[in-house]
Amino acid sequence: MASLASLASPHGLVSHTSALPVAEGDPAFAVRVSGIGDPSKVLPAMQGRSGGGGLGGLDGVGSALSGERAGLLSIAEALKRYSTCAWHEEDLVVAAEDDLGEDAVSPARWPRSSEREFARDDCGLAPYAPSVPIRWVPAWSLTRRRAVLVPAAAVYLHMAPRSPSELFTRGTATGAAVHSDIRRAVLGGLAEVVGRDALALAWLQRLPLPELSVDPEFLGPSERADHAAGTARHLDVRLFDATTDFGIPVVYAVQASTDGDLPDHIVCAACDADPRQAVGKVHRDLASVRAALRERAAAAPAARPDDGAVSVTGASAHDASPERRGAFRHLLEGERKVRRLEELPDLSREADPLAAAVARLAGRGAEVLAADVTTDEARQVGMHAVKVMVPEAVPLSFIHGERYLATPRLYAAPAAMGYRSRGEESLNPEPQPTA
């Protein structure tokens, strides 16, 4: 990771890396932010981009027990976001799906909005028409082991639509990853897709997740240190098993203040082939979110975000006050199963964890796709950048009016996991609070 440091300079990809303040008594993680400014100044394809700066920005955030590692992680995050903004129009295929045949992975397979959502005045998405040309980009199907074409709008961030049919989805950074080992980059991107699918399912369906019991002796040294640091005197952290029918471990966390300190409640989830790694990661993510929300939450109570607006931290800030504890009732109240961490599946023990993960998703009728988005900047520091996609997965949307409520998996997965499946009219009406 040390090679990433060369990307940070006043004239480099990362113009600055700064520390977010951590309050006294909070978990002892260092939190760093790496800024890249506005890449449209040097990336012509981003001219006329949609969404302005409202898709969560392109800064990278990293947290770790050491400031140096946190800084490098934040640079890696910035690099992956930048890489999903860099494309050349001449490299894209422009065609109607009807003219591409089996090479095209149809947008009709992607998460889609319901008729109720399309009817809203604040919904910016549109139904897809396979007869209308859209832009496509080469990718690889790990499931079918062949080259395919995927919609460019599902790969890149801030891509201005060329036709209404490209508005079937919004580009997000979910599934983007960088690593010096391309297989580990793909596995990391896939883990993020699976983790956010679990987050969306748990929140929208208000699933009564089993609580996780963690024996520190079961953890490795680094995860044990993260787990120990993640528990402060005035914070209560409850961990839950959010592993879905995909069979890749997901740890869901609710962190609550016990002394009235803000933010009062925050949630995060982490997915990893190794459930022990997921525990360490979720504690680090909680620290990042807590540091980012503290000043905003302390300044003034945040209003509920507009349903049609992109708001990555808005719902988290809104739910940060003690008056909003009721929004977490389905996670914190009532009897529930208790599951030991060692009972979760562990793909890290497989000879090929990536192949094992792909096979598990295939068993549930889901396809794993990966596009190479490696930029010159990534290549110069020995990194591969990828965007991993699973068309069947439920996305985590930061626009409450665009939650893709006609996605079949949203209703099929809870039943497959042994839970009650709610219909669209009974889904959680609260904006999801994960930042």
Buried (B, 14 or more C-beta within 10 A) or exposed (E): BEEBBBBBEEEBBBBBBEBBEBBEEBBEBBBBBBBBEEBBEEBEBBEEBBBEEBBBBBBBBBBBBEBEBBBBBBBBBBBBBBBBBBBEEEEBBEBBBEEBEEBBBBBEEBBBBBEEBBEBEEBBBBBBBBEBBBBBBBBBBBBBEEEBBBBBBBBBBBBEBBBBBBBBBBBBBBBBBBBBEBBBBBBBBBBBBBBBBBBBBBBBBBBBBBBBBBEEEBBEEEBBBBBBBBEBEEBEBBBBBBBBBBBBBBBBBBBBBEEEBBBBBBBBBBBBBBBBBBBBBBBBBBBBBBBBBBEBBEEEEBEBBBBBEBBBBBBBBBBBBEEBBEBBEBBBEEEBEEBEBEBBBBBBEBEEBBBBBBBBBBEBEBBBBBBBBBBEBBEEBEBBBBBBBBBBBBBBBBBBBBBBBBBEBBBBBBEEBEBEBBEBEEBBEBBBBBB
